[in-house]
Amino acid sequence: MPLTQVDERAITNVWAVLDHTATPGTPVELTAFGFGDNRFDIWVISSTDTVDHEVWIYIGGNGNANLIGGVKVVASAGFAGVAIADVIASLLPSTQPFFLLPNTTTFWWAVEETISSGKIVHMYAQGGQV
């Protein structure tokens, strides 16, 4: 896939939080952009929980969630010197340093384990329309 140029006038910022009310294994729809293809250059997951979590990433359209892979998020990832989980590095080959989300595509995420009360798993992605 050739490199793409992000339109600096159309920056994409997405973030979401799951807490102890999230049902393990149940995908939560995050977003649908709808205005051209989007490219994520940064896509990371952090956690304040004291246990590790497997986070499943799905993409699709028209209400269909298709699993594309999982990311291990270690306890306290992104805090207290613990490395944050890099979704792009976990799911894509090193020759593709960004994630392309086609027009009108929706993505979902789910945690495999119950999140402890008072703790969160946080996802953040940034890029732009291409």
C-alpha positions as CSV (number, residue, x, y, z in Angstrom):
1,M,0.0,0.0,0.0
2,P,1.5,3.4,-1.0
3,L,2.0,6.1,1.7
4,T,-0.9,8.5,2.0
5,Q,-1.0,12.1,2.9
6,V,-3.2,13.3,5.8
7,D,-5.3,16.3,5.1
8,E,-4.2,18.6,8.0
9,R,-7.6,20.4,7.9
10,A,-9.4,17.2,8.7
11,I,-7.6,15.7,11.7
12,T,-9.2,12.7,13.3
13,N,-9.1,12.2,17.0
14,V,-11.0,9.3,18.7
15,W,-11.0,8.2,22.3
16,A,-13.1,5.9,24.4
17,V,-13.2,4.5,27.9
18,L,-14.4,1.1,29.1
19,D,-15.0,0.6,32.8
20,H,-16.3,-2.2,35.1
21,T,-19.8,-1.9,33.5
22,A,-18.5,-3.3,30.2
23,T,-19.6,-6.8,29.5
24,P,-16.5,-9.0,28.8
25,G,-16.4,-10.3,25.2
26,T,-19.2,-8.0,24.0
27,P,-18.0,-5.5,21.2
28,V,-18.8,-1.9,21.9
29,E,-19.3,0.2,18.7
30,L,-16.9,3.2,18.8
31,T,-17.4,5.3,15.8
32,A,-18.3,5.7,12.1
33,F,-16.6,8.6,10.3
34,G,-18.4,8.8,7.0
35,F,-16.4,11.5,5.2
36,G,-13.7,9.8,3.2
37,D,-11.0,7.3,4.3
38,N,-9.3,7.9,7.6
39,R,-5.7,7.0,8.6
40,F,-4.6,6.5,12.2
41,D,-1.0,7.2,12.8
42,I,-1.3,6.7,16.5
43,W,-3.5,4.1,18.1
44,V,-2.8,3.2,21.7
45,I,-4.5,1.6,24.7
46,S,-3.8,2.3,28.3
47,S,-5.2,0.9,31.6
48,T,-5.5,1.9,35.2
49,D,-6.4,-1.6,36.2
50,T,-4.2,-3.8,38.3
51,V,-4.8,-6.9,36.0
52,D,-3.9,-7.5,32.4
53,H,-6.5,-7.3,29.7
54,E,-6.9,-8.7,26.2
55,V,-8.6,-6.1,24.0
56,W,-10.3,-7.3,20.8
57,I,-10.5,-5.0,17.8
58,Y,-13.3,-5.3,15.2
59,I,-14.0,-3.4,12.0
60,G,-17.0,-3.6,9.6
61,G,-20.0,-1.8,8.2
62,N,-23.7,-2.0,8.3
63,G,-23.8,-3.3,11.8
64,N,-21.3,-6.2,11.2
65,A,-18.3,-6.5,13.5
66,N,-15.4,-8.6,12.0
67,L,-12.6,-9.4,14.4
68,I,-9.2,-8.3,13.1
69,G,-7.1,-9.1,16.2
70,G,-6.3,-8.7,19.8
71,V,-3.9,-6.5,21.8
72,K,-2.5,-7.5,25.2
73,V,-2.8,-4.5,27.6
74,V,-0.7,-5.1,30.7
75,A,-1.7,-3.9,34.2
76,S,-1.2,-0.1,34.6
77,A,-0.2,0.3,30.9
78,G,0.6,3.9,30.2
79,F,1.1,4.7,33.9
80,A,3.9,4.4,36.5
81,G,6.5,3.7,33.8
82,V,4.6,0.8,32.2
83,A,4.6,0.8,28.4
84,I,1.4,1.7,26.7
85,A,-0.1,-0.9,24.3
86,D,0.5,0.1,20.6
87,V,-2.4,-1.3,18.5
88,I,-0.8,-0.5,15.1
89,A,2.4,-2.3,16.0
90,S,0.4,-5.3,17.4
91,L,-1.9,-5.8,14.4
92,L,0.0,-4.6,11.3
93,P,3.4,-5.5,9.7
94,S,6.2,-3.1,10.5
95,T,6.2,-2.0,6.8
96,Q,2.8,-0.3,7.4
97,P,3.1,2.3,10.1
98,F,-0.5,3.4,10.0
99,F,-4.0,1.9,10.0
100,L,-6.4,2.8,7.2
101,L,-10.1,2.8,8.0
102,P,-12.1,3.0,4.8
103,N,-15.0,5.4,4.3
104,T,-18.2,4.6,6.4
105,T,-16.4,1.8,8.2
106,T,-17.2,1.4,11.9
107,F,-15.0,-0.1,14.5
108,W,-15.7,-1.8,17.8
109,W,-13.6,-2.9,20.7
110,A,-14.1,-5.4,23.6
111,V,-12.3,-6.5,26.7
112,E,-12.0,-10.2,27.4
113,E,-11.8,-9.9,31.2
114,T,-13.9,-7.9,33.7
115,I,-12.5,-4.5,34.5
116,S,-12.0,-3.9,38.2
117,S,-14.4,-1.4,39.9
118,G,-13.0,2.1,39.8
119,K,-10.5,1.3,37.0
120,I,-10.6,2.0,33.2
121,V,-9.2,0.8,29.9
122,H,-8.7,3.8,27.6
123,M,-8.3,3.8,23.8
124,Y,-6.9,6.8,21.8
125,A,-6.4,7.1,18.1
126,Q,-5.2,10.1,16.0
127,G,-4.7,10.7,12.4
128,G,-6.7,12.3,9.6
129,Q,-8.7,12.0,6.5
130,V,-6.7,10.9,3.4
